[in-house]
């Protein structure tokens, strides 16, 4: 199955680092989020298939958040 991990934390320890630790187990892998899947948002928010926004990036009041899509390895 697929799991979407998301939070509204600005801390890398609560986003990218957690996903990295999960992937180190080799039981989980990142199912990269593609630019075409979020066409309403700037491509700059995607890095290595993960989404990260910070409050200063947009004038429309978007908060900082993190999103990863992960899957269980078969």
C-alpha positions as CSV (number, residue, x, y, z in Angstrom):
1,X,0.0,0.0,0.0
2,X,0.8,3.7,-0.1
3,X,1.2,6.0,2.9
4,X,1.2,9.8,2.7
5,X,3.3,11.2,5.6
6,X,2.6,14.9,6.1
7,X,3.1,17.4,8.8
8,X,3.1,21.2,9.4
9,X,6.4,21.3,11.1
10,X,9.3,23.4,9.8
11,X,11.8,21.0,11.5
12,X,13.7,18.6,9.2
13,X,13.9,16.2,12.1
14,X,10.1,15.8,11.9
15,X,10.0,15.4,8.1
16,X,12.9,14.5,5.9
17,X,14.9,12.8,8.7
18,X,12.0,10.5,9.7
19,X,11.5,9.4,6.1
20,X,15.3,8.9,5.7
21,X,15.3,6.6,8.8
22,X,12.3,4.6,7.5
23,X,14.0,4.1,4.2
24,X,17.2,2.9,5.8
25,X,15.3,-0.2,6.9
26,X,15.0,-1.2,3.2
27,X,11.4,-2.1,3.9
28,X,10.1,1.3,2.8
29,X,10.9,3.4,-0.2
30,X,10.0,6.9,-1.4
31,X,7.4,7.0,-4.2
32,X,8.5,10.3,-5.6
33,X,6.0,13.0,-6.0
34,X,6.2,14.4,-9.6
35,X,5.8,18.0,-10.7
36,X,2.8,17.1,-12.9
37,X,1.0,15.9,-9.8
38,X,1.0,19.3,-8.2
39,X,0.7,21.5,-11.3
40,X,-1.0,24.3,-9.3
41,X,2.1,24.9,-7.2
42,X,5.7,26.0,-8.1
43,X,8.0,23.2,-9.0
44,X,10.5,24.5,-6.4
45,X,8.6,22.9,-3.6
46,X,9.7,19.5,-4.8
47,X,13.1,18.1,-3.8
48,X,14.0,14.5,-4.5
49,X,10.3,13.6,-4.8
50,X,9.4,15.2,-1.4
51,X,7.4,18.4,-0.9
52,X,8.6,21.1,1.5
53,X,7.2,24.6,1.8
54,X,8.3,27.4,4.1
55,X,6.2,30.4,5.1
56,X,8.3,33.0,3.3
57,X,7.9,31.2,-0.1
58,X,4.5,32.6,-0.9
59,X,2.6,35.8,-0.2
60,X,-0.7,33.9,-0.1
61,X,-0.4,32.8,3.5
62,X,0.8,29.3,2.9
63,X,2.3,27.7,6.1
64,X,5.4,25.6,6.1
65,X,4.7,21.9,5.6
66,X,6.2,18.6,4.5
67,X,4.8,15.7,2.4
68,X,6.2,12.4,1.5
69,X,4.6,9.4,-0.3
70,X,6.1,6.1,0.8
71,X,5.5,2.5,-0.1
72,X,6.4,-0.8,1.4
73,X,9.1,-2.6,-0.5
74,X,8.0,-6.0,-2.0
